Amino acid sequence: MEVKGATGIIYTNARCSQTSTNRWFAQRYNQNNAWNFNGNNGELNNNNVTNELTVQAVANLLTSQINAMTQEELFNRLLMLNFQTRKNKRYGKDAMAFEVNWPALLIRYMDALQNKSLRLNHNYTFLSSLPCWREIMATSYEGRLTDHDICDLLMPYVEQELSDRTYNNRKGKGSIAAINQVMEDMFEVTEGYTKPARIIKNDISGFFPNALWDYAERCLTDVIDKYSEPLTLQGVDVDEMKWKVMVAIHANPAAHCERRTPAFFWKLYIKPEKSILTKPEGIGASIGRLLWQTAMGLYINDDIKWLNETCGIRTVCFVDDIVMTIPEHLHEYALSLIPKLRERFAAKGIQLNSRKFYDQPCKHGLEFLGSHIRPNRLHLNNKTFERGLQRVADLNKIKDKERYIDAFVCSINSYTGMLKNRTDYKRLVALIQEIDDSWWKYTYWNLQRQCVAVYPRYSERERLNRKYKLHLKLN
């Protein structure tokens, strides 16, 4: 007899029949007896293990692992996954295309999972110019479903593996948290800016384009293996999850992608070594994929732990930016670790950027994540502020301002949000003063929240009511 469960095939020494309506499995009761369970009518029988027709389990399994998920249960689960995937992105082009015929597409996706024919061959790439020109490789809606399916289950365990000093694609550990950690390190190492200290900043050259697929897959599957027991208790088929990781990581987007930016832009703005499209199969991470963002957090996690825990160097990592804060007497020791760090990175197919190496006393400050960190002060860097002023100037040229209220509010608040979180109140006032008076007919400055807000009569709901003569009300 063989029992097919969520984690594979379990063999017993029983001789019994299995029909389409009866599912049998055994779970060890004690040293002398085993339970003989009839999955059809719930009848429980106690069999002595020395009997000729005995049912003895090879391993203890939960009923939820043995009983395969029904079509209806799987469809409902994928439906909930669809709602989670489209959250905050429902008006995206891919999400709307999926929404038009979601029942048929979801069933097709479910069939692909069940017969193991899922292939994420529908990808697209485009270029983004802010804050600098870079290539974004994203996937179809089905690929996003797969990424969320894996990451939503795996992230609690990934969080347990990641260093507290790794800041990327983590809740509560974004750019502001990374900046605050560097400022805290500077204050503590210098003992309140009373003692000399150094800051060393390194940058990984082509972090995503040079990532190895096999190593990234191993980073994720190691987490699955380590936490296979709690995942199994959640009803997760760990073997199927590993298969999904393999399919998603080895999607080979360079061979299956649609360009949504004219091809000549690559020649103008993207260096060949910075593009996945020029890499051989097996190399290159998709910067627009949730799963890849998670995998790249684990990619150099052991190196960050090595610097902090083994070497005793305070190190903060945000994606590919690495900042070390060192007491003056440990400066030479910290520099001696750089060649060793290069060797560790070389084994993973990546390298430090020799042209972006910064080594200065703490009192000189540091440019980090669009901010200039100084002792007891934090400023938005000049390039970002100048882009904000240019954005205001472009918005002021718009004639039909009521049509672009939402775009205006989102754009202005993105810059005011950065300024109000830094010691840049004068710049915040200067930015607001550049806004044309005609915008204040529809919006106002909220003093309490320090942001631009829309007057209630010009909210999206009220504008729709006036335009289409509707009677929409706020729930």
Phi, psi and omega in degrees: 000143174230143180242123181265115181244188184292335184254008177135209183250127179250126181259141174234173179262022182274152172243096180210159183269154176230123180251181180292340182255347181245125174243129183246141167208160182239140174230127188299130182269305174207194186297327186256342187231153175229148177278137173251109188252127176264111184288352182274311184245003177076010181290132180249130179233139180261116182248136174287137186292345181271354179294157180293316181259073183257153174244112184230127185282141172284322179212151177284128179229155176275153179301324181295335178281328185280312183286116181296146180293131180290165179302317182294318179296317179295318180297317179297321178296316179293329177295316177296323177296322178298317179297321180291322183291320184276357181302128181067002179226027186293335183264011174289156183300315181294317181296320180291322178296322178290324184294328183301322183226046189296324181299312181293319181291325179290322177294320177297320178295320178297317178297320179296325177292318185289321181262011175057040177250011182294127175223128182266072185261005179251093181236164176215154182227148177208169180252141175245136185264349183242138356285346173213166182293128177209157181268130177247124177247116182240175184236172180288176181296325177297323176294323178293323174302315181295317179300314180293323180301318181283309189290323180298326179277328189268335188302320178302327180275328174297320179301324179291334181272330185289146175292149177294349183252018173255121186237093173190134178053041180225140179293130179079002181227060178265202184294320180296318179296322179294317178298316179298323179294319178296317179297320178295319178297317179300317182293317184287319181293322179274000182052058179077032180062035178253346181234151181289145177207167182237155173237127175243126179240130177239155177230136178275126182281119178058052185301305182289313183298337184256006181292142180270129181300313185298318181290321178297319177297319181295324177301318182284317182292332176296321177294318179298316180296318182296323183248031182296325182294308177296327177295319179296321178296337175278358182087018181272133173275103187294327178294320178292324178296320177297321178297318178297319178299317180298315180297316184290318182289322183264034182290341180053064184296333181299329181269346183223071180215157178248130177278125178252009170232139180309140187298329184290343177295328178298318180293328183280321193238342185246123175290145182305323182287349180263002184247136175292331185297340180262358185271149175288163179300134182105354182229137174115121179260145180274110186291342180264009183256132179299318181296320179292324177299319178293316181296322181288338172294326178276343190302313180245020182299319180293331178289321177293321176295321179300315180295317184282310189271319182275314184272343178075025180256123178294114186229134176240133180236126172237102184057263183246007177259127182238123182240126177248133176246118192231137170299152184304322184286348178256010185298311181296322177298317180295320178295327180290343179278341183299313177301322178295322178295323178297320179295318179297319179291322181300326178294342180254008176084010181238167181209156176285147179276112183292339181272352180238062179244125184237129180216102184216161173297151181303326184295342178279348178084186186204135171272120185209121176053049175076012180230156175249112183269124176235161176305118178068011180218153178217122183238149170287137183290161190296322182298317181294319179295320179295324176295324177296317178296320179293324178296319177297317179298320178293320180292327179295336181281346182292132181272313180274078188290328181298328181290333186247026180301312184297318179296321179297311183297314181297317183292312181295317182292336176295325179277319178295328178296320178291322183287321183286343176271006179230173179276065185226046184294322180298319178292324177299315178297318180298321179294316181294323180293339179282347182287132180295143183301334183295337178289333184285356172290329185254337185231170177212164179268117180275107184295323183293316182267350181056054179205168176276132179232159182264138174298143182306324183289348178246019175294164182301321181295315181291326177293321176295320178300316181289320185290318186250009180054052180260178178226050180290139179235154179285127181291000000 
